[in-house]
């Protein structure tokens, strides 16, 4: 099987192209919002407050994702600063998006006096599902691919830039989808504590990202062979596991099962 790269433009409205990248992100946001609101309603949270948090959180996530990417690719954007605003060309770093979204979400949750761990547990499955969908935007934009391989050894290789390569976007999309299914199962268990779903998301996503990042050829780099995503993922795994251990050992905050 060979992945043939399609046109990144889905269709045009007059002279304005509509990109698959944007369509997939929009689908991810709409589906994620629906799932969050449905779960929030089951737990009898104020839906107006939840919707405000979603809207501001998504805005902060976009800004954070773009700034994070631009900072680590500044040598490229310094030559053409206007390209910073061309997000339809790609260049959204998920770690920056998560940092921006969760920071603003945390501040609004405190303002509305909603339990932060409970809210993050509600959001986690929707976020990882959105990441699974969004990775296909990388497919259409011909980015987030891996190093060269022999197609005889890797039947699902992607042909791009004149060579067969690991379809790392596919690996991460499937891993994220698996996490989504696991989180849906986990949040209905009666033995969990608040924060378990979110922290499981952090640990599992980071573990998968750490491994998959090693196959990529377009990673954001700190210096030499040190990849930004792998460093962030390693730190996230340690923090996530430590918090899970602490909260379970001290029996902190039993979860509400919707």
N, C-alpha and C positions, 0 to 999 in steps of 0.2 A: 504494500500500500504506500502511495506517495501523496503527501500533502501539496496540492497545487495552490499557490497563493492567488486569491481572487483580487479584484479591484477594491481598494480601500473605500472607494466612494460607492455608497449604496444606490443613491439616485440624486438627482439635482432638482431644485426648485428654481426655475429660471436659470440664472447664471451662478446660483449658490449651491455648491455641492454639499450633500449630507453624508457624513462619514459613518461607516459601520462602528467605528470606535465610539462615537458619541451615542449612537443608537443603543449599543450594548450597555453602556454606562447608564443611560436613561432607564432601560429595562431593569437593570440591577437595582437602581434606586427605587423605582416604583414597586417592584416585588418585595424588596426589603422593608420599605415603609409599610406595606400592607401587612406583612408578617408581624412587625413590631406592634402596630396598632391593634391587631387581633389579640396578641398575647397580653398587651397592656389592658385591654378591655376585660379579659378573663380575670386579671388580678385587680380590677376595679381602680385603676389609676386614672387621673384626670387626663383625658385624651387631648384636650387643648394644650396642656402643658407638654405632653409627650410630643405632639406635632411640632410645637415651637422648638423643642430640643432637637428633633430630627432635622428641621430646616436649617437651623443655625449650625448644627453639627456637620451636616453635609457641606455647607458653604465653607466652614473652617477646614474640613477634610480636603476639599479641592485646593484651597489656598496652601495648606500645609504640604500636600502632595507635590504641587508645582514648585514651591519654594525649595523644598528638600532636593528635588531633582536638579533645579537650576544651580543651587549652591555647589553641588558636587560636579556639575558640568559647566562651571562658570567660564572656563576657557573657550567653550563653544559659543555661549550666549553673549559674552562680552563683545564679540565681533558683530553681532546683530541683535541688539537688545529687544527689538520689536518681536523677535521670534519667541520671546518669553511668553507672550500672550497667545501664541498659536497652539493651544492645548490639543486641538484636533489632530495635530501631527504626532501626538503621543508625548511621553515624558512626564508621567505622573507616578511618583514613587509611593508605593503603598505604605511604607513605614512613616513617611511624612504625613500622609493622609490620616493614618491612625492616630498619630500624636496630636495633630490639629483637632480632629474630630472628638477624641476622648477628652482633651483638655477643655474645650468649650462645653462639651456635654457635662463634664464634672462640675463646672462652675454653675451651669443652669440647673443641674440636679440639686445642688446645694441651695440655690435660690428658691426652687419650688419645694424644697424639703422632701424630696423623693430619695429613698434609699439608693445610694450609688451602686452598691454591689448587685442589688436586685435589678436595677435598670441596665447595668452592663450585661447581666445574665440574659435579659430579654433581647438585647441588641446583638449579642455575639453570633447566634445562628444566622441572622439576616446579613450581618457583615461578611461572614465567610462565604455565604451563598453569593453575595454580590461580587466578592473576589473571584469566585469560580467562574461567574459569567463574564466579568470584566477581562479576565485573561484572554478570552477569545478576541478582544479588541487588539491585543498584541499580535495575534495571528493575522488579522487583516492589515495591520500597520507594519508587518514584517519586522518585528522587534521581539526581544526577550527569547531569542533562540539560542541553541547550544553549539558546541563545537562540532567539527566535521566528523562524519562517520562513514563507514562502508555500508551502502544500502543493502548489501547481501547479509550483513550482520544485524541490521536494524530495519526491518521491513516498514516500520511506521515513520521513517526519517522524513524530514521536511526539506524540500529543495529550495534554497534561498541563497542569494549572492553567489551563484555559480557552484554550489556544493550541497551535498546532503548533510543535514545537521539534526541534532537532537531537538525534538519539538518540546522544549522545556515549558512553554506556555501550557501545553496539554498535560504534562506531568503535574504541574501545580494546580491546574483546573480540576483534575481528577482527585488529587489529594484534598483540595479544599471541599469538594463535593462530599468526599468521605467524612471529613470533619463535620460538615453540616448535618449529615445523617446521624452521626454519633451524638452531637450536641442535642438534637431533637429527642433522642432516646434518653440522654443523661438528665435533662431538665425535668423529666417526669418521675425520676427516682425519688423515693421518700427519704432516703438517707443522706441526701446532699445538703450542703450548706450554701448560703448565699455567696456568690463569687466563684463557686465550683465550675459553672458552665463557662463563664468568662475566662477564668484562669486556665481551664482546659483548652479553650480556644487559643489562648496566648502560647501555651506550651506546644500544642500539637502543630499549629501553623508554623511556629518558629522552627521546630524540628524539621519539618518538611522543607521549609524555605532554605534552611542552612544546607541541607543535602543537595537540593535542586540547584541552588545558586552556584555550586561547584561545577555544574555542567555548562553554565552560561558564558558567552563571550562578550557580552555587552554590560557587564556588571559595573556599578558605580564603585570606584576604587578610592581608598584612603591614601595608601602609599604602597608601592611595590606590588605584592600579591595579596595584600589585605583588602578583602571585599567588605564594603560598608554593610551590606545586608547580612552577611554571615556574622559580623561582629555584633550588630544589633540583635540578631536572632539568638546568639549565644547568651547575651545579657538577659534577654527576655525569658529564655528558658530557665535560667538560674533564679530570677526574680519570681517567675510564675510558680515554680516548684517549691520555693521557699515559703511563699504565701499560702499555698495549698497545705503544706505540712503544718505551718503555724496555726492556721485557722481550724484544721481538723484536730490537731493535738489539743487546742484550747477550747474546742467545741464552740466556735464563734458563729453566731447568727444562723440559726437553722432556716432553711429556705422554705418559701411558700410554693407549693406545687399547684399550678393552675389547671 
